[in-house]
Amino acid sequence: MAKSYKLYAAKRGGSMIVERAFAATKFPLTIVDVAWEDVGWESKALKKINPLGQVPTLVLPDGSVMTESAAIILHLGDRAPEAKLVPAADDPHRAQFLRWLIFLVSAVYPTFTYGDEPKRWLAGDEQAGNKLRASTDDHRKMLWKFVEGQIKGPWFLGDNWSALDIYVWVMSHWRPGRDWMKAECPKLHKIADAVKGQAASKRVAARNS
């Protein structure tokens, strides 16, 4: 039996993206849930393998550690091309996949990093924190509307399903939420709904409930 990967996860967080991606492969996966209260620089569960205390943190079968969801997705794409998570190197959709994967993790995702716990970055200044959260929320809406205007559907890459659709499904549950996305970004909302209806997604959602 192949040695299992081990994923350190926090329910309904970014690790859910990696969990769903693994569900598209045949690789064995052990999941270790970390309480949100123990995520971060002072994490007891993660400090020995990831001093930043972030999820997802993935321990590979050889014992090495990977962090960053985009890196993990690309790794799975290399290891399990049949899962269709990542377009092949000679696929005409490859360049756009890479563009939008990095956009999601470098432009959209940081709005949560700084907006979820803004007082962390502002020496506990609650008033400034509220302003930072409001401004990052507004910026995120602008970014989602930009993406909406760039895609055609039915999937992020047109007719080709990929890990980008998993990102949309998971992130659609975060601020500003599914109702806003349905009203303002209907193509992205349809993608999220389509992924939500997949059997593997239902299992992942149930485990993260």
N, C-alpha and C positions, 0 to 999 in steps of 0.2 A: 504494500500500500504506500502511495506517495505521501511524503511528509506534508503536513498541513501548513498553510499560511496562517498567521495570527494577526487579526485586525483589532486594534484598540479603537473603540468607537464610543460616541456619546449619542444617545437616542435623538433622532430627528435632526441631527446636525449634518455637517458636511461628510462625515464618514458614511452616511447613508448612500451617497453617490457611489462610493467604492464598494459598499456591500452589494448594491444592485448590479454593479459591473461584474463582480465576482459571480453573481447568480447567472450571468450569461456564459460563463465558462464552466469547465468540469473540474476546476481545481478545488481541493478540499480547503475549507476555511473555518478556523476557530475564531469566534468573536468574543472579545473581552470588553464588556460595557464599563465605561468609566463615568461616574456621576459628574454632572456638570459642575458641581461644587469643587471637584478635584481636577478640573481642566484649567490649564494655565501654568505660569512659571513656577508655582509652588506645588505642582501636582506630585502627589506621593506615588501614584500608580505608574506615572510615565517618566519621572525624572531620570531614571537610570538608562532608559533607551531613547528618550527624546527630551532633553532639558527644557525645551520650550513648552512642553506639556500640551502639545496640540494634537487634535484628532482631525483626520485619520493618521494613525501611526501603524505601519505595517511591518511585521517581522517576517522575512522571507524564509523559505524552508532551510536555507543554509545559515540562518541566524543573523544575516545582515538586516539593516533597518532601512525602510523607505518612508519618507514623509511627502507631503504635497500631493493632493489628489490628481493633478494633471500628470505628474511623473508616474504615479501608480497606474493611471489609465493607459499611458503610453507603454508601460511595462507589460500590462495585460494584453494590449494590442499586439505586441511582439510575440508573447508567449502563446496566445490563443487567437490567431487570426480568424479562425472559423467563427468566433463570436461576433465579428463585424463591429466591434467597438470602435475601431480606428481604421480608416481607409488605408489600404496598402500603399507602399511608397510610390507605385506607378499608377495609382488611382487618380483620376482627374479631380476628385473631391478632396484629395489629401491637403493641398495648400489651404483651402478654406477651412477644413477641419482644424488645422493647426492655428490658423488665425483666430478662430472663434473660441477654441479651447483656452488659449492664452488670454484672450479678451475677458472671458468669464472669470478666470481666476486672478487676473491682474487688475481689472477695472471694476467689475461688479462685486466680486467677493470682498475686497477691502472695505467697501462701504459698510459691511457688517462688522468687520474687524474693529473699525474705529467708531461705528455708530451704536453697536450693541452695549458696550460698557464705556461710554465716552469719558466719564469721570476719571477712568484709569489714566487717560492721556492728558488730563487737565488738572492734575494735583487735587482732585476731589472737588473742583469747582462745579457745583450742580447747575448753576445758571448757564455757564459756558457749555457744560455737557449737554444740556437740553438743546442749545443752539446747534451744537455739532451733530447731534442725532437728527434734528430736523433737516439740517442741510445735507447730510449724507443720505437721508431718506429721499429727499427731493432729487438729488443727483442720481440715485439708483433708478428712480422712475424715468428720468431722462435717458439713461443708458438702456433700459428695457425697451423704451419706445424706439430708440435708435436701432436696436436689434430687430424689433418687429418690422421696421421699414426695410430691412436688408434681406429678409428671408421670404420664401414663397410658400413653403409647406409642400406636402403634408408633414414632412419631418424637417429638422433644422437644415439638413443638406439636401432638401428637395425630396426625391424618391428614396433616398438612402438613409436608413436608420443608423444611428451611431451613439456613442457615449454622450454627445452633446445633448441629446434628447433626455438622457437621465439627469443631467445637470438641470435642465429646464423643469423637469418634474419635481425634483427635490426643492430647488430654489423657489419655485412658485408658491410653496407653503410659507415662505418667510415674508417679512414686510416688503412690499405693501399688501401681499396676500393674494389669494386666488380670485376673490371678487374683483379686486382692482385689475388684475391681469385679464380677466374675462372681458371687462369693460374697455380697457385701454389697449390691450395686446392680444386680440382674439386668436391670431395664428399661434402665438406661444401658448396660450391657454389650451388650444386644441392639441398641441403636442403633449403638454402636461397630462391632459385627460387620456390621451392614447396610451402613454406610458403607464399611467395609473391603472388602466384596465388590463395590463399584461399580468399573467399569472405570477411570474417571478416578482413583479413589483408589489402585488398584493401580499405575497409572503413577507417581503422585506418591510412593507408598511405595517403589517400586523406585528412583526417582531419589534418595531420601533414605536409602537403605540404605548 
